[in-house]
Amino acid sequence: MDVDWSALPSPVDDGGARHLTGAALPDVALSATDGSIVSLARLTGRTVVFVYPMTGRPGIALPEGWDQIPGARGCTPQTCAFRDIYVELKEAGAAHVYGFSTQDFAYQQELAERLHLPFPLLSDSDLEFSSAARLPMMTVENMTLAKRLALIIDDGMVSHVFYPVFPPDRNAGDVLSWLQSNRRSQ
């Protein structure tokens, strides 16, 4: 899927993620598409979490005007980019890699299967984690969605934040470059 990112509005840094660097994450249980329950606050080692608003689904229309919302378009390209370099992310020190959105578990499960993802997706459909962590959010057609970002988490603490993320398909490569330049000592 080739997207002309220059034809889409890019997001601006609204300061919505500034508080996250150095923050301890809330201990909230999230359902993962591999059947596990994950608390990002309790994971040991380095964790990569890429956050996206919502993915499309074949045969279901996206919200009206979706492409005109800065930073909304590109969830599937972002997810596929992380899928395609998953092994390199692990080799660069990521003990865990997750995708994250406020979409419900069934929606996430369908996406994980359709895209053959090697990592789980996390669902925060009740917004408990998003609210507690004060993630930057947006409302579209009565849906509360997370704005796109990526987190590097070391033992439950946020070490680095990528925000805003644009274009989304380059986020995985940016995360990989950061991991390679900021290796943790074992």
N, C-alpha and C positions, 0 to 999 in steps of 0.2 A: 504494500500500500504506500504509494508515494503521495506525500502531502506537500503542497506549496506553503510552507510556514510563513513566508513573507506576505502572504495574502490574508493571514489571520492576525487579529490584534494580540500583542504580547502583554503579559501581565506586568505590573509594576510592583516594586517592593513597597508594600503598604505598612511595613513594620510588624505585620501580624505574626512573624515567627522569631522576632528578635529575642524574645524571652526564653527561647528553647535551648540555646547554646549554654551548656553547663548545668542544665536543669536535671533533677532526678525525675524519672518518669513515674506516673501513678501506677500503683499495683492493681491493675484491672484485667480480669480474665477476658480474653478474646477468642472467639471460635475460629479455628483455622481449617482450611479446606482439606488438610490431611487427616482430619478427625481429632486433632489435639486441641487442647486449650492452652493458650499462650499468654503469659504476662511479660510484657517487654521489660518491666522493672526487675524481673527475677532472672533474666537470661544472663549467663556468664559469657565472657568473651566479647568480641566485636560483632555487632548486629547492624545490618543495613535494612532500612525500611523505606520503601518508596510509597508515597501517599498520592492518590489520584482521586478526582471527583467521582467519576462513574464511567464504566465501560458500556459501550453499546452492545447490543445483542442482535444477531440476525433476525430480521422480520419485525423488530420493535423500533419505532421511531425515537430518535433522541428528542429532548425538549426543544421546543420551537426557539430558534435563534441561538442554538447551542454554539455554533461556530463564531458568533459575534461576541461571546463572553470571553474576555481576555483569559487565556490559559486553560479554558475548558477542554478544547479539542486535543486529542492525542493520547488518551489513556491506553488504548490497545497498542499503539506504536511504542509507548514508554514501557509497557509490560513486556512486549516482545523483545525489546532491546535488553532488558534485564535477563530475560530467558536466554537470549543468544550469547551472553557473556557470563552466565552463571558460574561456570567452571573457573574462569579468570578471577571473578570476585572472590571465590573461595580461596584460590591460590594467593590472592593479595591480602588474605587475612580475615575475611568475613566468615565468622563461625556460623552465622545465620543470615538468611536473606528472606524478606517477606514483602509482599505487596499489601496495601492497606486501603480500604475505603469504607464509607458508611453504607454501602449497599448490603443487602441481606445475604445470609449465608448461601441460600440456594442460588442466588445470582452469581456469587463469587465461585461457587462450586462448578457451575456450568462453564464459566470462563476458564477456570483452571484446567478443566478437561478438554475444552475446545482448543486451547492454545498449547496443550501439553507442557504445562509449567513444571519445572523441576523443583520449585519452591512453593510453599503454601501462601495463600492469600488470607488476610485477616479481615473479619467483618466486625465493624463497630456500629451496627444498625441502631442500637439504642443510644448512641452518642455518649456513652459513659466515659470512655477513654478520651475522645475528642474534647469533651467539655472539661474534664479534669486536667488535661494537658494544655488546654486553651489553644488547640490547633487553629490556624486561620481557616475560617469557614465561609461558605456562601449559600444563599438560598435561591433555588431555581425551581419554579413550578411546585412550590410547597415542599420541596425536598431540601434537607439540610445536607450539604456536601462539603467535604474537605477540599481546600485548595491544594494544588499540586506542590509537593515538596519532597525532599528525601532527607533522612536522618541517619547519621552514623552514631551508634549507641555503644558505649563501652561499659559493661557491667551495670546496666540500668541508668547510666548518665549520658545525656546527649553531648557528644564531643564536637559534632559539626552539623550544620544545617545547610541544605541547598534550597534557597527560596529567593525569589520565585524561580521556577523551572520553565525554561523555554529555549529552544523547542524541546518538547518532551522526549523525542527519540534520541536525543544526545545526552540525557540525564545519566543513563547507565554508564556511558563512557566517562563522563565527568566524575562520577562516583568511583569508578575503577582507577582513574588517574589519581584521585585524592588518596585512595587506599594505598596505592603503590608508593606515593610520596610520604605517607604518614603511617608507616608500619609500626605496630605495637611490639614492644619487647615481650618475649614469652616469660 
